[in-house]
Amino acid sequence: MILKKYSICILIILICIDFGYGQEKRLEKANENFNRFAYVDARKIYLQVAESGYESLDLFKKLGDSYYFNAQLEDAVSWYEKLTTNYPNQVDPEYLFRYSQTLKSSKRYEEADRVMEQFNKIYEKDKRAEYFVSTRDYLKFIEMQSGRYEIETMNVNSQFSDHAPSFNHQGQLVFASARNKAGSMIKTIHEWDEMPFLDIYVADLSESSKESSDSKRLKGKINTRFHESSTSFSNDGKTVYFTRNNFTKKKLEANEEGTILLKLYKASLEGDKWTNVEELPFNSNNYSVAHPALSADGKKLYFASDMPGSKGLSDLFVVDVYEDGTFGTPKNLGDKINTEGRETFPYVSDLGRLYFASDGHVGLGGLDVFVAIPNERGELSIPYNIGKPVNSPEDDFSFVLNEDTKIGYFASNRLGGKGSDDIYRFKQIKDLITECNQYISGVVTDANTREIIVNAEVLLMDAENNELKRILTDASGQYRFDIECDRSYALRAYKEKYTATEVILSSNNVFEFEHNLTMQLGTGGLENVSLKPGDDLSKLLKLETIYFDLNESFIRKDAEIELQKIIAALKEYPVLKIEVRSHTDSRANDSYNLKLSEKRAQSTVKYIIEKGGIDASRVTGRGYGEIELINRCNNNSKCSEEEHQRNRRSEFILVK
């Protein structure tokens, strides 16, 4: 009997070992597919492994990604949900962003916002987090911008992917499609999504612009057996810029990881055929360059790329096009346009408006279409979401518009289409709201009782901490300031017996911007505290520690908020006098650190006197270098940056 039980145990162990080994081999194969972007093949194995009961952080990440990067956002939701639920402390913050995007695709906006709140706490300096924080009412803003286009389906679409519409000089519709070539029995399949490779097609449109003649592949030497997509034509119709896989002189190139990237090419028209295909000089085998958009005068070419200097997965760039056919140096369009997400498929209208698709700016889910408006100097505005029905919870992209006829086209993978991506025709029936008449308003309340606070003094400050306006809250506890778009501001609120409060915010919306303020009764409880010389005022007020950047003495934005509370206490208690004591970490030599701490003390004193209007006789400062470290991080210790940061601080010691 014992021998029989022993044999059964051995058998179970062997089965488990064999099962585990089998799973590892299957996952190894799936990972190979995944790493070469064969997402569909990889997903088949991952799903089988998951269905057998196997779970891991890596499995859930890759299952979610296999759908996410094929624009099947609703299918990715459940896997990102398992990832964030089962491994909450191990998830890369980027997956919080992806999870939020997939929740939006299912119209679960409140949940998506909660996930973005988590993302913001970790990545508050990320542009996507910044736009989210400053656009809390984005659904209302998008709704107010919506209804400016009438859209309709087109019979030009196939059961495959059809997208990247553009205009040529003959008024035809040029687009990319994965449909089978005429007369071809077999077409190469792309591993990424198991769809045929893209070619460029052209179609004559009828008067309604909805019906079209049979679509034909563009004549000449542009199309190959690999991807070609997204065209932009010169006004005279003799030059076309287009995207293609890295395929030059009948040779397909890959980067060091074996990935075939995208490049930009141009071709010239001879008769009715495109020939003289040339690769643009700023392409590379190490990054992708794609989706050209030529300005109306032909002097600038916009495109998307992940070249060095990119902020996100893809950024928008512009390059000068010279009369002799040469090009300048590509320039990144900057933080106003680009985020850590995807900015792609640019289009420049005859009025110089830049339309593009992005998932980094706040939208309805997936890629949304945005527009940036040039001013009289040619500088682009903040991007505006162009609203529904062009934008949807799915991917919406490759938007083009004839501003004379108000007719245009875009692509989307929304429900109801023929294929994975479809081209839609639209007519613009109203102008977009692009003039910024923005204001910020809100209610000031008691943080504990939630009661409104009447006659609280609210100050509007600019990014340089200069006071712009000052008002008192009304009988409803409300305040309101008219403000300019695309600027950073600070709000400060004061009220006798309350701790001063401050918030930093960015303005980048078209409409109203609401921000309610709460105030804590009592200046940190000083009225109930026995004060004596030597006490640290910041601790009595329960303030966040005021830190400095490495080797710097300037006052940081987060420190300004706490310094305003110090100022409020000094104003409320005119008899108080303080000494600012500033410190450094242990790095660098003693003499340098002593001088640096003196600079920190003086910059802090200067801020309190100048910004707070405090008499100079009440505030003195002194630097202590590294002689009063608050942890073990001396000259002989190995400490993290966070541990060193704790020593770079200021204290506010009561003298009287």
C-alpha positions as CSV (number, residue, x, y, z in Angstrom):
1,M,0.0,0.0,0.0
2,I,2.8,2.4,0.9
3,L,4.7,1.5,-2.3
4,K,1.5,2.2,-4.3
5,K,1.0,5.7,-2.7
6,Y,4.7,6.4,-3.3
7,S,4.4,5.4,-7.0
8,I,1.3,7.7,-7.4
9,C,3.2,10.6,-5.9
10,I,6.1,10.1,-8.2
11,L,3.7,9.9,-11.2
12,I,2.0,13.1,-10.2
13,I,5.4,14.9,-9.8
14,L,6.6,13.6,-13.2
15,I,3.3,14.8,-14.8
16,C,3.7,18.3,-13.2
17,I,7.3,18.5,-14.4
18,D,6.4,17.4,-17.9
19,F,3.4,19.9,-17.9
20,G,5.7,22.8,-16.6
21,Y,8.4,21.9,-19.2
22,G,5.8,21.8,-21.9
23,Q,4.4,25.2,-21.0
24,E,7.9,26.7,-21.0
25,K,8.6,25.4,-24.5
26,R,5.3,26.7,-25.8
27,L,5.9,30.1,-24.2
28,E,9.4,30.2,-25.6
29,K,7.9,29.8,-29.1
30,A,5.2,32.4,-28.4
31,N,7.8,34.9,-27.2
32,E,9.8,34.4,-30.3
33,N,6.8,35.2,-32.4
34,F,5.9,38.2,-30.2
35,N,9.4,39.6,-30.4
36,R,9.3,39.7,-34.2
37,F,5.8,41.3,-34.0
38,A,4.0,38.2,-35.2
39,Y,1.2,39.0,-32.7
40,V,-1.5,36.8,-34.0
41,D,0.7,33.7,-34.0
42,A,2.0,34.5,-30.5
43,R,-1.5,35.2,-29.2
44,K,-2.8,31.7,-30.3
45,I,-0.2,30.1,-28.0
46,Y,-0.6,32.5,-25.1
47,L,-4.4,31.9,-25.1
48,Q,-3.9,28.1,-25.0
49,V,-1.5,28.5,-22.1
50,A,-3.9,30.8,-20.3
51,E,-6.8,28.5,-20.8
52,S,-4.8,25.7,-19.2
53,G,-4.7,27.7,-16.0
54,Y,-1.2,29.2,-16.2
55,E,-0.9,32.8,-15.0
56,S,2.0,35.2,-14.9
57,L,2.7,38.9,-15.2
58,D,4.5,38.5,-18.5
59,L,1.7,36.4,-20.0
60,F,-1.0,38.9,-19.2
61,K,1.2,41.8,-20.5
62,K,1.8,40.1,-23.8
63,L,-1.7,38.9,-24.3
64,G,-3.0,42.4,-23.7
65,D,-0.3,43.8,-26.0
66,S,-1.1,41.3,-28.8
67,Y,-4.5,42.9,-29.0
68,Y,-3.5,46.5,-28.2
69,F,-0.9,46.8,-30.9
70,N,-3.4,45.4,-33.4
71,A,-6.0,48.1,-32.4
72,Q,-8.3,45.5,-30.9
73,L,-8.7,47.5,-27.7
74,E,-11.9,45.9,-26.4
75,D,-10.2,42.5,-26.5
76,A,-7.2,43.8,-24.6
77,V,-9.3,45.1,-21.6
78,S,-9.7,41.8,-19.8
79,W,-6.0,40.9,-19.9
80,Y,-4.8,44.3,-18.7
81,E,-7.5,44.1,-16.0
82,K,-6.0,40.7,-14.8
83,L,-2.5,42.2,-15.0
84,T,-3.3,45.2,-12.8
85,T,-5.5,43.3,-10.4
86,N,-3.2,40.3,-9.9
87,Y,0.1,42.2,-9.9
88,P,-0.7,45.7,-8.6
89,N,2.7,46.5,-7.3
90,Q,4.7,45.1,-10.2
91,V,3.0,46.7,-13.2
92,D,5.0,49.1,-15.4
93,P,3.1,52.4,-15.3
94,E,2.9,52.4,-19.1
95,Y,0.5,49.5,-18.7
96,L,-1.8,51.7,-16.6
97,F,-2.0,54.1,-19.6
98,R,-2.7,51.3,-22.0
99,Y,-5.4,49.9,-19.6
100,S,-7.0,53.3,-19.4
101,Q,-7.1,53.5,-23.2
102,T,-8.7,50.1,-23.6
103,L,-11.3,51.0,-20.9
104,K,-12.2,54.1,-22.9
105,S,-12.7,51.9,-26.0
106,S,-15.4,50.1,-24.0
107,K,-16.9,53.5,-22.9
108,R,-15.9,52.8,-19.3
109,Y,-14.7,56.4,-18.9
110,E,-15.0,56.7,-15.1
111,E,-12.9,53.6,-14.6
112,A,-10.4,54.8,-17.2
113,D,-10.1,58.1,-15.3
114,R,-9.4,56.3,-12.0
115,V,-6.6,54.3,-13.7
116,M,-5.2,57.6,-15.1
117,E,-5.2,59.0,-11.6
118,Q,-2.9,56.1,-10.6
119,F,-0.7,56.8,-13.7
120,N,-0.5,60.5,-12.8
121,K,0.7,59.8,-9.2
122,I,3.6,57.9,-10.7
123,Y,4.3,59.9,-13.9
124,E,3.1,63.4,-13.0
125,K,5.7,64.9,-15.4
126,D,4.5,62.8,-18.3
127,K,2.7,65.0,-20.8
128,R,-0.2,62.5,-21.0
129,A,-0.7,62.8,-17.2
130,E,-0.4,66.6,-17.4
131,Y,-3.1,66.8,-20.2
132,F,-5.3,64.4,-18.2
133,V,-5.0,66.5,-15.0
134,S,-5.7,69.8,-16.8
135,T,-8.6,68.3,-18.8
136,R,-10.8,66.7,-16.2
137,D,-13.9,67.6,-18.1
138,Y,-12.6,66.3,-21.4
139,L,-15.9,64.5,-22.3
140,K,-17.8,67.7,-21.9
141,F,-15.2,69.6,-24.0
142,I,-15.3,66.9,-26.7
143,E,-19.1,67.0,-26.7
144,M,-19.1,70.8,-27.2
145,Q,-16.8,70.4,-30.1
146,S,-18.8,67.6,-31.7
147,G,-21.4,67.6,-34.4
148,R,-19.3,69.6,-36.9
149,Y,-19.0,66.9,-39.5
150,E,-21.4,64.6,-41.2
151,I,-19.9,61.3,-42.1
152,E,-20.8,58.4,-44.4
153,T,-19.5,55.1,-45.4
154,M,-17.9,54.4,-48.8
155,N,-18.1,51.5,-51.3
156,V,-14.4,51.9,-51.9
157,N,-13.7,49.8,-48.8
158,S,-12.8,46.1,-48.9
159,Q,-12.9,43.3,-46.3
160,F,-9.2,44.1,-45.6
161,S,-7.6,47.3,-44.2
162,D,-8.3,50.5,-46.2
163,H,-6.8,53.7,-44.8
164,A,-4.5,56.7,-45.4
165,P,-6.7,58.6,-47.9
166,S,-5.1,61.6,-49.8
167,F,-5.9,63.9,-52.7
168,N,-4.0,64.0,-56.0
169,H,-4.0,66.8,-58.5
170,Q,-6.7,65.0,-60.6
171,G,-9.2,65.0,-57.8
172,Q,-8.9,61.2,-57.4
173,L,-8.9,59.4,-54.1
174,V,-5.5,57.7,-53.3
175,F,-5.4,55.3,-50.4
176,A,-3.6,52.3,-48.9
177,S,-5.3,48.9,-49.0
178,A,-4.4,45.3,-48.1
179,R,-6.9,43.9,-50.6
180,N,-5.6,41.3,-53.0
181,K,-4.0,42.4,-56.2
182,A,-6.1,42.0,-59.3
183,G,-5.5,38.6,-60.9
184,S,-3.3,37.4,-58.0
185,M,-4.0,34.1,-56.3
186,I,-1.6,34.6,-53.4
187,K,-0.5,37.7,-51.5
188,T,2.2,37.9,-48.9
189,I,0.8,37.9,-45.4
190,H,2.2,40.2,-42.7
191,E,2.9,38.5,-39.5
192,W,1.9,41.5,-37.3
193,D,-1.8,41.1,-38.0
194,E,-2.0,38.2,-40.6
195,M,-3.3,40.7,-43.1
196,P,-2.0,41.1,-46.7
197,F,0.7,43.7,-47.2
198,L,-0.5,47.1,-48.2
199,D,-0.4,48.6,-51.7
200,I,-1.4,52.1,-52.9
201,Y,-4.6,52.4,-54.9
202,V,-6.4,55.1,-56.7
203,A,-10.1,55.5,-57.4
204,D,-12.2,58.0,-59.5
205,L,-15.0,59.4,-57.4
206,S,-18.5,60.2,-58.7
207,E,-20.2,63.5,-58.1
208,S,-21.4,62.3,-54.7
209,S,-17.9,61.4,-53.7
210,K,-19.4,58.3,-52.1
211,E,-19.6,56.0,-55.0
212,S,-16.3,55.2,-56.9
213,S,-15.2,53.3,-59.9
214,D,-13.1,50.2,-59.5
215,S,-10.0,50.9,-57.5
216,K,-6.7,50.3,-59.3
217,R,-3.2,50.0,-58.0
218,L,-1.1,53.1,-58.6
219,K,0.8,52.7,-61.9
220,G,4.6,52.6,-61.9
221,K,7.3,51.4,-59.6
222,I,5.9,52.5,-56.2
223,N,4.1,49.3,-55.2
224,T,6.2,46.2,-54.2
225,R,5.4,42.9,-52.4
226,F,5.9,44.7,-49.1
227,H,4.1,47.6,-47.4
228,E,3.4,50.9,-49.2
229,S,1.1,53.4,-47.6
230,S,0.3,57.1,-46.8
231,T,0.9,59.4,-49.8
232,S,1.3,63.2,-50.1
233,F,1.3,64.9,-53.5
234,S,2.9,68.2,-54.7
235,N,0.4,70.8,-56.0
236,D,1.6,70.2,-59.6
237,G,1.0,66.5,-59.2
238,K,4.5,65.6,-60.5
239,T,5.9,64.4,-57.1
240,V,4.6,62.0,-54.6
241,Y,6.0,61.2,-51.1
242,F,5.0,57.9,-49.7
243,T,5.8,55.3,-46.9
244,R,7.3,51.9,-47.7
245,N,9.0,49.1,-45.8
246,N,12.8,49.4,-45.8
247,F,13.0,48.0,-49.3
248,T,15.5,49.7,-51.6
249,K,17.0,48.3,-54.8
250,K,15.0,45.1,-54.5
251,K,16.7,44.4,-51.1
252,L,14.8,44.3,-47.8
253,E,16.7,45.6,-44.8
254,A,16.2,45.1,-41.1
255,N,17.6,46.7,-37.9
256,E,19.9,45.0,-35.4
257,E,16.9,43.2,-33.8
258,G,15.8,41.9,-37.2
259,T,12.8,44.2,-37.4
260,I,11.8,45.6,-40.8
261,L,11.2,49.4,-40.3
262,L,9.5,52.1,-42.4
263,K,11.1,54.7,-44.6
264,L,10.0,57.7,-46.7
265,Y,10.4,57.7,-50.4
266,K,9.5,60.1,-53.2
267,A,8.8,59.4,-56.9
268,S,8.1,61.5,-60.0
269,L,5.4,61.2,-62.6
270,E,6.3,60.3,-66.2
271,G,3.2,60.1,-68.4
272,D,0.7,58.1,-66.3
273,K,3.3,56.1,-64.3
274,W,5.3,56.8,-61.2
275,T,9.1,56.3,-61.5
276,N,12.5,57.4,-60.2
277,V,11.8,56.2,-56.7
278,E,14.3,57.7,-54.3
279,E,14.8,57.2,-50.6
280,L,14.8,60.4,-48.5
281,P,18.2,61.2,-46.9
282,F,17.0,61.3,-43.3
283,N,15.8,57.7,-43.2
284,S,17.7,55.2,-41.2
285,N,17.9,51.4,-40.7
286,N,17.6,52.0,-36.9
287,Y,14.3,53.8,-36.7
288,S,11.1,54.3,-38.7
289,V,10.1,57.4,-40.7
290,A,6.6,57.4,-42.1
291,H,3.4,59.2,-43.1
292,P,4.5,62.2,-45.1
293,A,2.4,65.4,-45.3
294,L,3.6,68.2,-47.6
295,S,2.7,71.8,-46.9
296,A,0.6,73.7,-49.5
297,D,3.7,75.6,-50.8
298,G,5.7,72.5,-50.9
299,K,8.4,74.0,-48.7
300,K,7.9,71.8,-45.6
301,L,7.4,68.1,-45.2
302,Y,5.8,66.8,-42.0
303,F,6.1,63.1,-40.9
304,A,6.0,60.7,-38.0
305,S,9.1,59.0,-36.6
306,D,10.7,57.4,-33.5
307,M,14.1,58.8,-34.4
308,P,16.5,60.0,-31.7
309,G,15.0,63.0,-30.0
310,S,11.5,61.5,-30.0
311,K,9.5,61.9,-26.8
312,G,7.1,58.9,-27.3
313,L,6.4,55.9,-29.4
314,S,6.2,58.2,-32.4
315,D,6.6,61.9,-32.7
316,L,5.8,64.4,-35.4
317,F,8.7,66.1,-37.2
318,V,9.1,68.7,-39.9
319,V,11.9,69.2,-42.4
320,D,12.5,72.0,-44.9
321,V,12.3,71.1,-48.6
322,Y,14.6,73.2,-50.7
323,E,14.1,74.3,-54.4
324,D,17.0,72.1,-55.5
325,G,15.3,69.0,-54.1
326,T,17.5,68.7,-51.0
327,F,16.3,68.7,-47.4
328,G,17.2,70.4,-44.2
329,T,17.5,68.8,-40.8
330,P,14.3,67.3,-39.3
331,K,13.0,69.2,-36.3
332,N,10.8,67.7,-33.6
333,L,7.5,69.7,-33.3
334,G,8.0,69.8,-29.5
335,D,6.1,69.2,-26.3
336,K,3.0,71.1,-27.3
337,I,2.3,68.6,-30.0
338,N,4.2,65.4,-29.0
339,T,3.6,63.3,-25.9
340,E,5.0,60.0,-24.6
341,G,2.3,58.2,-26.6
342,R,1.7,58.0,-30.3
343,E,1.5,61.1,-32.6
344,T,1.1,60.0,-36.2
345,F,-0.5,60.5,-39.6
346,P,0.0,64.3,-40.0
347,Y,-1.9,66.3,-42.6
348,V,-1.4,70.0,-43.3
349,S,-4.3,71.8,-44.9
350,D,-4.0,74.8,-47.3
351,L,-4.6,77.1,-44.3
352,G,-1.6,75.6,-42.6
353,R,-3.7,73.7,-40.0
354,L,-1.9,70.6,-38.7
355,Y,-4.3,67.6,-38.3
356,F,-2.9,64.5,-36.7
357,A,-3.8,61.3,-34.8
358,S,-2.8,60.8,-31.2
359,D,-3.4,58.6,-28.2
360,G,-1.3,60.8,-25.9
361,H,-3.7,63.8,-25.9
362,V,-6.9,63.3,-24.1
363,G,-9.6,61.7,-26.3
364,L,-12.3,59.1,-26.5
365,G,-10.0,56.0,-26.7
366,G,-7.5,54.7,-29.1
367,L,-6.2,57.2,-31.6
368,D,-8.3,60.5,-31.9
369,V,-7.9,63.2,-34.5
370,F,-6.6,66.6,-33.3
371,V,-5.9,69.9,-35.0
372,A,-3.3,72.6,-34.2
373,I,-3.9,76.1,-35.6
374,P,-1.1,78.4,-36.8
375,N,-0.9,82.0,-35.6
376,E,0.3,84.9,-37.6
377,R,3.9,83.9,-36.8
378,G,3.3,80.4,-38.0
379,E,3.5,79.0,-34.4
380,L,1.1,76.1,-33.8
381,S,-1.6,76.3,-31.1
382,I,-2.3,73.6,-28.5
383,P,-4.1,70.7,-30.2
384,Y,-7.9,70.6,-30.2
385,N,-9.8,67.3,-30.3
386,I,-12.1,67.7,-33.3
387,G,-14.9,65.8,-31.6
388,K,-17.5,63.2,-32.6
389,P,-18.5,61.7,-35.0
390,V,-15.0,61.7,-36.6
391,N,-13.6,60.6,-33.2
392,S,-14.9,57.5,-31.5
393,P,-13.8,55.0,-28.8
394,E,-11.8,53.2,-31.5
395,D,-8.8,54.2,-33.6
396,D,-9.6,57.3,-35.8
397,F,-6.7,58.5,-38.0
398,S,-5.4,59.7,-41.4
399,F,-7.7,62.7,-41.6
400,V,-7.6,64.9,-44.8
401,L,-9.8,67.9,-45.7
402,N,-10.3,70.1,-48.8
403,E,-11.0,73.4,-47.1
404,D,-12.7,74.9,-50.3
405,T,-15.3,72.1,-50.6
406,K,-15.3,71.2,-46.9
407,I,-15.2,67.6,-48.1
408,G,-12.7,65.2,-46.6
409,Y,-11.8,61.6,-45.6
410,F,-10.5,59.7,-42.6
411,A,-10.0,56.1,-41.6
412,S,-11.3,54.2,-38.5
413,N,-11.6,50.7,-37.2
414,R,-14.9,51.4,-35.6
415,L,-17.8,48.9,-35.6
416,G,-19.9,48.7,-38.7
417,G,-17.2,48.7,-41.3
418,K,-16.3,46.2,-44.0
419,G,-12.8,45.5,-42.9
420,S,-10.3,46.1,-40.1
421,D,-9.9,49.7,-41.1
422,D,-12.4,51.6,-43.4
423,I,-12.3,54.9,-45.1
424,Y,-15.1,57.4,-44.3
425,R,-16.2,60.4,-46.2
426,F,-17.3,63.6,-44.3
427,K,-18.6,67.0,-45.0
428,Q,-17.7,69.8,-42.5
429,I,-21.0,71.6,-41.6
430,K,-19.7,73.9,-38.8
431,D,-16.4,75.5,-38.0
432,L,-14.4,74.1,-35.1
433,I,-14.1,76.2,-31.9
434,T,-10.5,77.3,-32.1
435,E,-10.8,80.7,-30.4
436,C,-9.9,80.4,-26.7
437,N,-12.3,82.2,-24.4
438,Q,-11.3,80.3,-21.4
439,Y,-11.9,80.8,-17.7
440,I,-11.2,78.9,-14.5
441,S,-13.8,78.8,-11.8
442,G,-14.6,76.8,-8.7
443,V,-15.8,76.8,-5.1
444,V,-13.7,77.1,-1.9
445,T,-14.8,74.9,0.9
446,D,-13.7,73.7,4.4
447,A,-11.6,70.5,4.0
448,N,-13.3,68.9,7.0
449,T,-16.9,70.2,7.1
450,R,-17.3,70.7,3.3
451,E,-19.0,74.0,4.1
452,I,-18.4,76.9,1.6
453,I,-16.0,79.6,2.6
454,V,-17.2,83.1,1.9
455,N,-14.7,86.0,1.4
456,A,-11.7,83.7,1.0
457,E,-9.0,85.6,-0.9
458,V,-8.1,83.8,-4.1
459,L,-5.0,84.8,-6.1
460,L,-4.2,84.0,-9.7
461,M,-0.4,83.7,-10.3
462,D,1.5,83.1,-13.5
463,A,4.3,80.5,-14.1
464,E,6.9,83.0,-12.7
465,N,4.9,83.4,-9.5
466,N,3.7,87.0,-10.3
467,E,0.3,87.9,-9.1
468,L,-2.1,88.5,-12.0
469,K,-5.5,89.0,-10.3
470,R,-7.0,88.8,-6.8
471,I,-10.7,88.4,-5.8
472,L,-12.9,87.3,-2.8
473,T,-15.2,84.4,-3.0
474,D,-18.9,85.3,-3.2
475,A,-21.8,84.3,-1.0
476,S,-21.7,80.9,-2.7
477,G,-18.0,80.4,-2.0
478,Q,-17.3,80.8,-5.8
479,Y,-14.5,82.5,-7.6
480,R,-13.8,83.0,-11.4
481,F,-10.9,84.2,-13.5
482,D,-10.7,84.8,-17.2
483,I,-7.4,83.2,-18.4
484,E,-5.5,82.6,-21.6
485,C,-5.1,79.2,-23.2
486,D,-1.9,77.3,-23.3
487,R,-0.4,78.9,-20.2
488,S,0.5,77.6,-16.7
489,Y,-1.0,79.2,-13.6
490,A,-1.1,78.8,-9.9
491,L,-4.1,79.4,-7.6
492,R,-3.7,80.5,-4.0
493,A,-6.4,80.8,-1.4
494,Y,-6.1,82.7,1.9
495,K,-8.6,83.1,4.8
496,E,-8.1,84.1,8.4
497,K,-7.8,81.0,10.7
498,Y,-7.2,78.7,7.7
499,T,-4.0,77.2,6.2
500,A,-3.2,78.8,2.9
501,T,-3.6,76.4,0.0
502,E,-2.1,76.4,-3.6
503,V,-2.5,74.4,-6.7
504,I,-0.4,74.4,-9.9
505,L,-2.3,73.9,-13.2
506,S,-1.9,74.1,-16.9
507,S,-4.5,75.6,-19.2
508,N,-5.0,73.8,-22.5
509,N,-8.7,73.6,-23.2
510,V,-11.1,75.7,-25.2
511,F,-13.9,76.0,-22.8
512,E,-14.5,76.5,-19.0
513,F,-12.1,74.9,-16.6
514,E,-13.3,74.0,-13.1
515,H,-11.0,73.6,-10.1
516,N,-12.5,73.5,-6.6
517,L,-10.2,74.4,-3.6
518,T,-10.3,73.1,-0.1
519,M,-8.8,74.8,3.0
520,Q,-7.8,73.3,6.3
521,L,-9.1,75.1,9.4
522,G,-6.3,76.4,11.6
523,T,-2.7,77.2,10.5
524,G,-1.6,73.7,11.2
525,G,-2.9,74.0,14.7
526,L,-0.6,76.8,15.9
527,E,-3.3,78.4,18.0
528,N,-3.3,75.3,20.2
529,V,0.5,74.9,20.4
530,S,3.0,76.3,22.9
531,L,5.6,77.9,20.7
532,K,9.2,78.2,21.8
533,P,12.5,79.1,20.2
534,G,14.2,76.2,18.5
535,D,10.9,74.7,17.2
536,D,10.8,73.9,13.5
537,L,7.8,75.9,12.1
538,S,7.4,73.5,9.1
539,K,6.9,70.6,11.5
540,L,4.4,72.5,13.6
541,L,2.5,73.3,10.4
542,K,2.8,69.7,9.2
543,L,4.2,70.8,5.9
544,E,5.8,68.7,3.3
545,T,9.6,69.0,3.5
546,I,11.1,71.6,1.2
547,Y,13.7,70.0,-1.0
548,F,16.3,71.2,-3.5
549,D,17.5,69.6,-6.7
550,L,21.1,68.2,-6.8
551,N,23.6,71.1,-7.0
552,E,20.8,73.7,-7.3
553,S,19.5,76.4,-5.0
554,F,16.4,77.6,-6.9
555,I,13.0,77.2,-5.3
556,R,11.1,74.3,-6.8
557,K,7.4,74.4,-7.7
558,D,6.5,71.9,-5.1
559,A,8.5,73.9,-2.5
560,E,6.6,77.1,-3.4
561,I,3.3,75.6,-2.2
562,E,4.8,74.9,1.2
563,L,6.6,78.3,1.4
564,Q,3.2,80.0,0.9
565,K,2.0,78.3,4.1
566,I,5.1,79.5,6.0
567,I,4.3,83.0,4.7
568,A,0.6,82.6,5.8
569,A,1.7,81.7,9.3
570,L,4.1,84.7,9.5
571,K,1.3,87.0,8.4
572,E,-1.2,85.5,10.9
573,Y,1.3,85.7,13.8
574,P,3.2,89.0,13.3
575,V,5.4,88.4,16.4
576,L,7.1,85.3,14.9
577,K,10.7,85.5,13.7
578,I,12.5,82.6,12.0
579,E,15.9,81.4,10.8
580,V,16.0,79.4,7.6
581,R,18.5,76.6,7.9
582,S,19.4,74.9,4.6
583,H,21.4,71.7,4.1
584,T,23.0,69.6,1.4
585,D,23.7,65.9,0.9
586,S,27.2,64.5,1.5
587,R,28.4,64.4,-2.1
588,A,31.0,67.0,-3.1
589,N,33.5,68.5,-0.7
590,D,32.7,70.3,2.6
591,S,33.6,73.8,1.3
592,Y,31.4,73.5,-1.8
593,N,28.5,72.1,0.2
594,L,28.7,74.9,2.7
595,K,28.6,77.6,0.0
596,L,25.7,75.7,-1.8
597,S,23.7,75.6,1.5
598,E,24.2,79.3,2.0
599,K,22.8,79.9,-1.5
600,R,19.8,77.8,-0.7
601,A,19.1,79.6,2.6
602,Q,19.4,83.0,0.9
603,S,17.1,82.0,-2.0
604,T,14.5,80.8,0.5
605,V,14.8,84.0,2.6
606,K,14.5,86.1,-0.6
607,Y,11.3,84.2,-1.6
608,I,9.6,84.7,1.8
609,I,10.5,88.4,1.8
610,E,9.7,89.3,-1.8
611,K,6.8,87.0,-2.6
612,G,5.2,87.2,0.9
613,G,5.8,90.8,1.7
614,I,7.4,89.8,5.1
615,D,9.6,92.3,6.8
616,A,13.3,91.4,6.3
617,S,14.0,91.7,10.1
618,R,11.8,88.7,10.7
619,V,13.6,86.2,8.4
620,T,17.3,85.3,8.5
621,G,19.1,82.4,6.8
622,R,22.1,80.2,7.4
623,G,23.7,77.3,5.5
624,Y,24.9,74.2,7.3
625,G,26.4,72.2,4.4
626,E,26.4,68.5,5.1
627,I,27.1,68.6,8.9
628,E,23.5,67.8,9.9
629,L,22.5,64.8,7.8
630,I,19.3,63.1,8.8
631,N,20.2,59.6,7.7
632,R,23.2,57.3,7.2
633,C,24.2,58.8,3.8
634,N,27.7,60.2,4.7
635,N,30.8,60.3,2.5
636,N,31.4,56.5,2.9
637,S,27.9,55.3,2.3
638,K,26.2,54.0,-0.9
639,C,22.8,55.6,-1.0
640,S,20.0,55.9,-3.5
641,E,19.1,59.3,-5.0
642,E,15.9,59.3,-2.9
643,E,18.0,58.9,0.3
644,H,20.4,61.7,-0.7
645,Q,17.3,63.9,-1.6
646,R,16.1,63.8,2.1
647,N,19.2,65.7,3.1
648,R,18.8,68.5,0.6
649,R,16.3,70.5,2.6
650,S,15.4,73.7,4.4
651,E,14.2,74.0,8.0
652,F,12.4,77.0,9.6
653,I,13.5,77.5,13.1
654,L,11.6,79.8,15.5
655,V,13.9,82.5,16.9
656,K,11.1,84.4,18.6
